[in-house]
Amino acid sequence: MQSFDFHTHDLSSTGIWNLPSDETPNSVGYFSAGLHPWFLEENWKEQLQKVKTLSKQDNCLAIGECGFDRLRGPSISIQQAAFEAQAETAEELDIPIILHCVKAHDLVLAYLKNHKNPPSIIWHGWNLKPHLASQLLEFPVYFSFGKALLNANSNASNWLKACPSDRIFFETDDASLGIDSIYEAASLILVRPVENLRKQVVENWNQISSRKIK
């Protein structure tokens, strides 16, 4: 079994390719489509129509990345409106959201508390303190770990040790390294065989999405 890369910008990696907003999937395998908060514009509702069209394809496994960023992007009100609209699409299709979140943990928590049936949300590149993660466990929130696992003392490594096994995913994002290196790092942290983690990730995905992977 290959290592599934939950979120990647590298077409050669086996997993979910983050489709750039100005491209079409053509013959790629699995991909995600969404409105990244960095690139939101006033006409984001028009941009959303492309996302909705792309999301109807069976190999579009997730909406995203989308979310909140207090360091870059338009006003928080625009980011919130765009995120909620994309969350509705994900909920309708029964597929997860790939969450981009920078200095906005409170906004994610507020959204979750105010929506009775949110879609599954996978927080990509998790590297915040474990107590912030634990606040999200009562909601359908999952955690994707990337290159931060190569640092044994990182917040990501510390949370991985405590995170429920049915909430974990692994990714390369835009890092210039292979997904196997992330699984190997996780294997050392959790003292679990890499193959065991590969199976765990596939099982986790198929529990939360109507679009299955093998």
BAFI-3210 file (N, C-alpha, C; in Angstrom, 3 decimals, decimal comma, padded with zeros to 6 digits):
// residues 214
n [1|2|3|4|5|6|7|8|9|10|11|12|13|14|15|16|17|18|19|20|21|22|23|24|25|26|27|28|29|30|31|32|33|34|35|36|37|38|39|40|41|42|43|44|45|46|47|48|49|50|51|52|53|54|55|56|57|58|59|60|61|62|63|64|65|66|67|68|69|70|71|72|73|74|75|76|77|78|79|80|81|82|83|84|85|86|87|88|89|90|91|92|93|94|95|96|97|98|99|100|101|102|103|104|105|106|107|108|109|110|111|112|113|114|115|116|117|118|119|120|121|122|123|124|125|126|127|128|129|130|131|132|133|134|135|136|137|138|139|140|141|142|143|144|145|146|147|148|149|150|151|152|153|154|155|156|157|158|159|160|161|162|163|164|165|166|167|168|169|170|171|172|173|174|175|176|177|178|179|180|181|182|183|184|185|186|187|188|189|190|191|192|193|194|195|196|197|198|199|200|201|202|203|204|205|206|207|208|209|210|211|212|213|214]
n.u [000,839|000,527|001,727|-000,665|-001,061|-002,415|-002,618|-001,242|000,984|002,314|002,242|003,294|003,081|001,315|-001,878|-004,059|-004,209|-003,656|-005,541|-004,599|-006,135|-006,318|-006,240|-007,283|-008,409|-007,903|-006,274|-005,539|-005,260|-006,718|-008,035|-008,355|-010,574|-010,951|-011,481|-008,892|-008,041|-006,080|-006,359|-008,868|-011,361|-013,372|-015,337|-015,863|-018,029|-018,559|-016,232|-016,695|-018,506|-017,014|-015,647|-017,802|-018,616|-016,327|-016,257|-018,173|-017,096|-016,092|-013,500|-012,764|-011,979|-012,201|-013,109|-011,235|-007,863|-009,406|-010,495|-009,291|-007,255|-005,415|-003,221|-002,953|-004,813|-008,300|-010,810|-011,903|-014,624|-015,308|-013,779|-015,031|-017,624|-017,095|-015,921|-018,046|-019,858|-018,485|-018,303|-020,951|-021,232|-019,482|-020,807|-023,190|-022,230|-021,130|-018,365|-015,056|-013,616|-010,630|-008,769|-007,343|-005,718|-004,674|-003,667|-006,317|-007,826|-009,917|-011,959|-012,597|-013,516|-015,728|-017,332|-017,888|-019,333|-021,594|-022,900|-024,936|-024,635|-021,897|-019,586|-017,094|-013,981|-010,683|-007,829|-005,203|-001,652|-001,229|000,134|-000,125|-000,518|-001,159|-003,386|-005,089|-005,907|-007,322|-009,620|-011,156|-012,070|-014,662|-016,039|-016,469|-013,625|-010,452|-006,947|-004,158|-000,849|002,358|005,575|006,453|006,573|009,072|010,550|011,081|010,271|008,247|005,039|003,271|004,295|003,980|001,184|000,385|001,042|-000,959|-003,313|-006,437|-006,423|-008,148|-008,375|-006,300|-004,191|-001,768|000,601|002,368|002,169|003,544|006,149|009,501|009,855|009,404|006,307|006,583|008,564|007,271|005,418|007,233|008,419|006,189|005,726|007,882|007,343|004,872|005,352|004,462|004,046|004,846|003,202|000,921|000,047|-000,492|-002,742|-004,457|-004,902|-006,265|-008,547|-009,552|-010,175|-012,190|-014,218|-015,248|-015,983|-017,961|-016,775|-014,673|-011,367|-008,740]
n.v [-001,197|002,220|005,313|007,573|010,853|013,407|016,151|017,947|019,866|018,853|017,196|014,715|013,274|010,763|011,224|013,789|016,354|019,789|021,838|024,542|027,784|028,829|026,775|023,736|020,399|018,397|015,518|014,636|012,717|012,291|015,316|018,547|021,333|024,771|028,012|029,757|031,679|033,664|034,503|035,455|037,476|040,420|039,524|036,920|035,206|034,657|033,277|031,078|029,574|028,159|026,431|024,930|023,652|022,122|020,513|018,632|016,569|013,198|012,605|014,757|015,152|016,746|019,956|022,791|024,249|026,083|028,749|030,644|033,535|035,648|037,106|037,557|038,357|039,254|041,163|039,829|039,356|038,839|036,543|034,812|034,605|033,439|031,044|029,778|029,425|027,616|025,526|024,735|023,642|021,462|020,023|019,360|017,617|015,681|015,519|016,171|019,232|020,959|022,609|025,791|027,666|030,411|031,936|031,998|030,267|030,712|031,586|029,318|027,675|029,154|029,009|026,237|025,925|027,312|026,008|023,342|021,007|020,668|020,086|017,455|018,541|018,943|019,891|021,251|020,772|020,853|022,417|023,514|024,170|021,348|021,653|023,350|021,808|019,816|021,140|020,940|018,405|017,569|018,095|017,452|017,404|016,935|016,071|016,954|016,082|017,366|018,330|019,274|017,152|016,133|017,348|016,419|017,701|019,414|021,130|019,724|017,090|016,524|016,664|014,637|012,358|012,269|012,484|011,105|008,064|007,798|010,271|011,182|012,343|012,580|014,691|016,378|018,958|021,895|021,191|020,183|017,295|013,737|011,952|009,585|010,071|011,533|009,720|007,891|009,378|009,760|007,119|006,537|008,269|007,351|004,727|002,725|000,542|001,644|000,676|000,051|002,598|003,621|002,118|002,950|005,663|005,503|004,138|006,031|008,137|006,989|006,726|009,236|010,383|010,516|009,890|007,496|006,138|003,860]
n.w [000,000|-000,858|000,557|001,553|000,595|002,121|001,500|-000,997|-003,071|-005,107|-008,034|-008,502|-006,226|-004,379|-003,750|-002,577|-004,706|-004,472|-006,192|-008,167|-008,341|-010,892|-012,663|-014,375|-013,623|-015,579|-016,479|-013,973|-010,893|-007,837|-006,468|-004,847|-004,528|-004,000|-002,388|-001,470|001,394|001,008|-001,588|-002,020|-003,508|-004,092|-005,742|-004,943|-004,897|-007,524|-008,147|-006,599|-008,014|-009,889|-008,210|-007,236|-009,586|-010,234|-007,994|-008,378|-009,754|-009,540|-008,715|-007,247|-004,106|-001,881|-000,448|-000,679|-000,402|002,201|004,387|007,135|007,651|009,480|008,876|006,216|003,301|002,522|004,372|007,548|007,631|004,963|004,547|006,346|005,261|002,769|003,577|004,943|002,875|001,281|003,046|003,151|000,603|000,805|002,777|001,473|-000,464|001,035|001,596|002,892|004,289|003,577|005,757|005,985|008,317|010,055|012,892|013,818|015,318|017,071|015,391|013,924|015,983|016,818|014,521|014,496|016,865|016,277|014,246|013,550|012,012|010,800|008,059|007,816|008,946|008,088|009,506|008,042|008,092|010,886|013,720|016,193|019,750|021,885|023,678|022,356|020,254|021,590|022,320|020,100|019,727|020,288|018,067|014,468|013,643|012,242|011,980|010,109|009,633|008,919|007,719|010,186|011,907|011,691|013,546|016,675|018,966|018,352|018,345|016,771|016,820|019,523|019,806|018,088|019,507|021,413|020,048|019,012|017,188|015,060|014,006|012,450|009,754|007,071|005,377|002,652|001,795|000,563|000,814|000,030|000,087|000,408|000,854|002,231|004,098|006,037|007,051|008,093|010,118|011,764|012,428|014,101|016,219|017,176|017,581|015,846|013,058|009,735|007,660|009,056|009,757|007,242|006,495|008,503|007,884|005,411|006,239|008,050|006,288|004,675|006,483|006,817|004,431|001,445|-000,872|-001,659|-000,938|-001,848]
ca.u [000,000|001,273|001,415|-001,614|-000,687|-003,700|-002,644|000,035|001,074|003,196|001,435|003,901|002,783|000,082|-002,821|-004,972|-003,489|-004,313|-005,704|-004,514|-007,417|-006,327|-006,027|-008,334|-007,780|-007,533|-006,165|-004,955|-006,009|-007,514|-007,696|-009,276|-010,845|-011,475|-011,073|-007,909|-008,280|-005,113|-006,687|-010,266|-011,611|-014,731|-016,260|-015,631|-019,207|-018,372|-015,187|-017,274|-019,206|-016,035|-015,418|-018,968|-018,577|-015,245|-016,533|-019,100|-016,320|-015,892|-012,128|-012,586|-012,231|-012,383|-013,196|-010,149|-007,947|-010,163|-010,455|-009,088|-005,869|-005,382|-002,002|-002,972|-006,131|-009,270|-011,385|-012,368|-016,030|-015,319|-013,252|-016,065|-018,721|-016,604|-015,731|-019,350|-020,439|-017,774|-018,695|-022,269|-021,003|-018,893|-021,861|-024,122|-021,582|-020,616|-016,919|-014,434|-012,969|-009,227|-008,767|-006,190|-006,041|-003,521|-004,058|-007,780|-008,425|-011,173|-012,980|-013,006|-014,304|-017,008|-018,116|-018,336|-020,335|-022,795|-023,468|-025,304|-024,168|-020,790|-018,914|-015,816|-012,951|-009,336|-006,933|-003,957|-000,413|-001,408|001,354|-000,454|-000,369|-002,141|-004,624|-005,972|-006,476|-008,283|-010,877|-011,878|-012,394|-016,105|-016,574|-015,886|-012,363|-009,367|-005,665|-003,171|000,493|003,340|007,019|006,738|006,834|010,505|011,062|010,473|009,775|007,252|003,657|002,658|004,740|003,371|-000,245|000,217|001,117|-002,205|-004,468|-007,099|-005,887|-009,114|-008,427|-005,016|-003,804|-000,402|000,692|003,619|001,864|004,458|007,520|010,268|010,207|008,443|005,316|007,056|009,364|006,338|004,920|008,316|008,546|005,024|005,934|008,803|006,674|003,766|005,819|003,554|004,614|004,393|002,087|-000,231|-000,418|-001,082|-004,085|-005,244|-005,293|-007,304|-009,757|-010,067|-010,801|-013,421|-015,234|-015,780|-016,260|-018,752|-015,888|-013,733|-010,053|-008,324]
ca.v [000,000|003,472|006,317|008,551|012,238|014,086|017,497|018,179|020,745|018,112|016,258|013,386|012,593|009,977|011,750|014,850|017,505|021,076|022,426|026,005|028,388|029,191|025,574|022,716|019,135|017,589|014,072|014,326|011,774|012,972|016,715|019,362|022,640|025,700|029,417|030,026|033,037|034,628|034,946|035,863|038,797|040,908|038,722|035,527|034,378|034,185|032,258|029,900|028,766|027,226|025,409|024,046|022,838|021,148|019,597|017,588|015,467|012,149|012,601|015,888|014,505|017,681|021,394|023,476|024,641|027,291|029,015|031,967|033,953|037,022|037,776|037,810|038,149|040,331|041,300|038,589|039,132|038,189|035,192|034,007|034,347|032,497|029,747|029,172|029,000|026,399|024,474|024,256|022,768|020,218|019,295|018,822|016,523|014,742|015,408|017,042|020,508|021,107|023,900|026,665|028,524|031,104|032,838|032,130|029,118|031,166|031,676|027,939|027,214|029,865|028,405|024,911|026,059|027,944|025,207|022,039|019,884|021,071|018,974|017,078|019,549|018,442|021,042|020,825|021,310|021,181|022,587|024,356|023,480|020,276|022,031|023,950|020,683|019,097|021,898|020,657|016,983|017,304|018,413|016,604|018,008|015,972|016,774|016,470|016,411|017,442|018,346|019,588|015,901|015,851|017,924|015,604|018,570|020,348|020,974|018,670|015,802|016,331|016,377|013,339|011,332|012,253|012,570|009,830|007,530|007,950|011,680|011,589|012,267|013,060|015,496|017,068|020,357|022,365|020,859|019,415|015,993|012,713|011,643|008,473|010,590|011,965|008,492|007,300|010,181|009,431|005,753|006,609|008,965|006,548|003,335|001,907|000,318|002,545|000,056|000,194|003,984|003,768|001,553|003,797|006,881|005,141|003,847|007,312|008,879|006,343|006,900|010,601|010,920|009,696|009,536|006,608|005,854|002,478]
ca.w [000,000|-000,907|001,580|001,031|000,891|002,257|000,925|-001,660|-004,239|-006,011|-008,814|-008,512|-004,974|-004,422|-002,775|-003,009|-005,247|-004,258|-007,521|-008,213|-008,744|-012,308|-013,462|-014,394|-013,247|-016,732|-016,260|-012,667|-010,086|-006,827|-006,262|-004,053|-005,134|-003,007|-002,423|-000,418|001,896|000,485|-002,938|-002,109|-004,069|-003,846|-006,557|-004,563|-005,204|-008,900|-008,052|-005,963|-009,011|-010,462|-007,186|-007,212|-010,798|-010,082|-006,886|-008,826|-010,314|-008,542|-008,196|-006,325|-002,822|-000,772|-000,718|-000,006|000,983|002,475|005,818|007,734|007,821|010,000|008,433|004,777|002,718|002,714|005,709|008,162|007,276|003,645|004,745|007,007|004,320|001,759|004,224|005,231|001,601|000,862|003,991|002,711|-000,550|001,325|003,498|000,475|-001,188|002,027|001,492|003,897|004,013|003,933|006,436|006,162|009,455|010,644|013,986|013,771|016,001|017,665|014,348|013,633|017,126|016,772|013,440|014,914|017,922|015,742|013,165|014,101|011,191|009,935|007,376|008,424|008,690|008,333|009,705|007,400|008,644|012,310|014,517|017,346|021,033|022,077|024,363|021,354|019,507|022,434|022,321|018,850|019,619|020,357|016,745|013,422|013,226|012,097|011,981|009,154|010,111|007,845|007,982|011,593|012,621|011,640|014,798|017,735|020,038|017,815|018,810|015,967|017,353|020,848|019,669|017,451|020,555|022,190|019,147|018,705|015,930|013,969|013,614|011,893|008,349|006,852|004,158|002,329|001,482|-000,480|001,220|-000,954|000,646|000,056|001,879|003,059|005,215|007,068|007,672|008,883|011,342|012,597|012,908|015,236|017,326|017,692|017,722|015,039|011,729|008,674|006,949|009,940|009,636|005,913|006,558|009,401|007,163|004,434|007,019|008,566|005,200|004,217|007,517|006,858|003,102|000,530|-001,978|-000,987|-001,505|-001,607]
c.u [000,881|000,860|000,505|-001,264|-001,975|-003,756|-001,275|-000,101|001,935|002,385|002,016|003,625|001,436|-000,878|-003,709|-004,172|-004,313|-004,377|-005,576|-005,778|-007,485|-006,107|-007,262|-007,675|-007,304|-007,459|-005,551|-005,813|-006,906|-007,066|-008,702|-009,434|-011,448|-010,957|-010,179|-008,093|-007,283|-005,591|-008,160|-010,378|-013,050|-015,758|-016,147|-016,826|-019,152|-017,307|-015,749|-017,974|-018,269|-015,771|-016,578|-019,002|-017,527|-015,583|-017,502|-018,371|-015,994|-014,491|-011,776|-012,974|-012,522|-012,540|-012,051|-008,905|-008,713|-010,105|-010,186|-007,602|-005,845|-004,131|-002,046|-004,368|-007,055|-009,800|-011,890|-013,834|-016,153|-014,838|-014,307|-017,185|-018,302|-016,424|-017,074|-020,036|-019,785|-018,113|-020,054|-022,132|-020,452|-019,944|-022,829|-023,545|-021,088|-019,135|-016,297|-013,958|-011,498|-009,072|-007,390|-006,543|-004,771|-004,031|-005,569|-008,468|-009,795|-012,299|-013,491|-013,913|-015,680|-017,908|-018,706|-019,445|-021,657|-023,461|-023,705|-024,726|-023,041|-020,211|-017,668|-014,761|-011,595|-008,383|-005,569|-002,751|-000,512|-000,065|001,103|-000,367|-001,484|-003,432|-005,603|-006,639|-007,568|-009,627|-011,752|-012,410|-013,881|-016,793|-015,924|-014,635|-011,265|-008,068|-004,697|-001,799|001,482|004,765|007,376|007,020|008,315|011,226|010,348|009,879|008,707|005,888|002,961|003,023|004,081|001,884|-000,466|000,223|-000,215|-003,454|-005,107|-006,676|-006,852|-009,255|-007,177|-004,914|-002,388|-000,300|002,106|003,390|002,801|005,916|008,201|010,779|009,109|007,497|005,775|007,865|008,475|005,785|005,993|008,523|007,404|005,161|006,847|008,137|005,636|004,158|004,801|004,181|004,028|003,174|000,798|-000,813|-001,037|-002,523|-005,001|-005,765|-006,399|-008,620|-010,383|-010,797|-012,158|-014,539|-015,915|-016,183|-017,092|-017,913|-014,692|-012,390|-009,702|-006,894]
c.v [001,257|004,398|007,372|009,943|013,067|015,429|017,798|019,154|020,098|017,046|014,843|012,608|011,882|010,454|012,804|016,075|018,766|021,815|023,944|026,604|028,711|027,983|024,681|021,365|018,281|016,115|013,702|013,302|012,516|014,436|017,365|020,703|023,554|027,101|029,691|031,458|034,074|035,271|035,303|037,283|039,189|040,067|037,237|034,629|033,855|033,097|030,949|029,004|027,757|026,091|024,420|023,125|021,737|020,093|018,482|016,393|014,456|012,144|013,880|015,379|015,467|019,103|022,067|023,581|025,949|027,542|030,455|032,269|035,414|037,783|038,171|037,525|039,320|040,368|039,954|038,315|038,452|036,752|034,283|033,645|033,309|031,107|029,052|028,687|027,708|025,227|023,896|023,300|021,423|019,363|018,634|017,585|015,416|014,444|016,402|018,381|020,400|022,517|024,548|027,616|029,096|032,136|033,065|030,902|029,491|031,235|030,288|027,426|027,869|029,288|027,070|024,987|026,595|027,163|023,787|020,865|020,306|019,865|018,578|018,091|018,957|019,626|020,665|021,523|021,661|021,285|023,567|023,516|022,455|020,707|022,711|022,866|019,994|019,817|021,563|019,237|016,682|017,568|017,497|017,240|016,954|016,759|016,129|017,003|016,374|017,480|018,683|018,317|015,528|016,461|017,233|016,437|019,551|020,121|019,847|017,294|015,509|016,017|015,020|012,218|011,174|012,195|011,196|009,338|007,674|009,399|012,116|011,396|012,815|013,721|016,002|018,562|020,803|022,072|019,993|018,125|015,006|012,400|010,494|008,956|011,063|010,744|007,847|008,059|009,863|008,040|005,729|007,237|008,062|005,099|002,391|001,715|001,274|001,964|000,161|001,598|004,236|003,271|002,417|005,023|006,588|004,867|005,130|008,086|008,283|006,406|008,258|011,163|009,961|009,254|008,787|006,532|004,415|002,445]
c.w [000,000|000,231|000,971|001,531|000,924|001,547|000,318|-002,824|-005,328|-006,740|-008,812|-007,232|-005,075|-003,347|-003,379|-003,427|-005,014|-005,594|-007,459|-008,817|-010,229|-013,220|-013,433|-014,162|-014,407|-016,352|-014,910|-011,942|-009,113|-006,699|-005,316|-004,746|-004,073|-003,199|-001,220|000,081|001,371|-000,810|-003,118|-002,657|-003,786|-004,606|-006,209|-004,861|-006,639|-008,930|-007,501|-006,971|-009,666|-009,485|-007,170|-008,431|-010,675|-009,035|-007,263|-009,429|-009,220|-007,950|-007,438|-004,945|-001,685|-001,289|000,032|-000,881|001,117|003,979|006,165|007,890|008,252|009,558|006,959|004,238|002,997|004,137|006,221|007,794|005,917|003,771|005,379|006,048|003,279|002,353|004,447|003,955|001,116|001,781|003,613|001,526|-000,103|002,027|002,519|-000,217|-000,266|001,789|002,474|003,345|004,406|004,474|006,459|007,292|010,064|011,643|014,025|014,369|016,560|016,633|013,965|014,751|017,126|015,680|013,889|015,961|017,397|014,610|013,654|013,324|010,249|009,204|008,168|007,988|009,047|008,342|009,157|008,028|010,112|013,014|015,661|018,615|021,240|022,757|023,406|020,509|020,318|022,502|021,115|018,768|019,713|019,021|015,701|012,808|013,282|011,875|010,989|009,549|008,952|008,349|009,425|012,394|012,599|012,833|015,947|018,856|019,565|018,446|018,065|016,517|018,697|020,744|019,022|018,486|021,299|021,319|018,945|017,319|014,763|013,512|012,830|010,377|008,234|005,487|003,917|002,133|000,355|-000,143|000,162|-000,323|000,299|001,196|002,766|004,257|006,356|007,806|008,551|010,184|012,305|013,201|014,130|016,455|017,990|018,010|017,070|013,666|010,692|007,962|007,759|009,826|008,266|005,903|007,421|008,672|006,148|005,147|007,551|007,482|004,836|005,245|007,433|005,493|002,276|-000,667|-001,407|-001,696|-001,140|-001,086]
res [m|q|s|f|d|f|h|t|h|d|l|s|s|t|g|i|w|n|l|p|s|d|e|t|p|n|s|v|g|y|f|s|a|g|l|h|p|w|f|l|e|e|n|w|k|e|q|l|q|k|v|k|t|l|s|k|q|d|n|c|l|a|i|g|e|c|g|f|d|r|l|r|g|p|s|i|s|i|q|q|a|a|f|e|a|q|a|e|t|a|e|e|l|d|i|p|i|i|l|h|c|v|k|a|h|d|l|v|l|a|y|l|k|n|h|k|n|p|p|s|i|i|w|h|g|w|n|l|k|p|h|l|a|s|q|l|l|e|f|p|v|y|f|s|f|g|k|a|l|l|n|a|n|s|n|a|s|n|w|l|k|a|c|p|s|d|r|i|f|f|e|t|d|d|a|s|l|g|i|d|s|i|y|e|a|a|s|l|i|l|v|r|p|v|e|n|l|r|k|q|v|v|e|n|w|n|q|i|s|s|r|k|i|k]
***
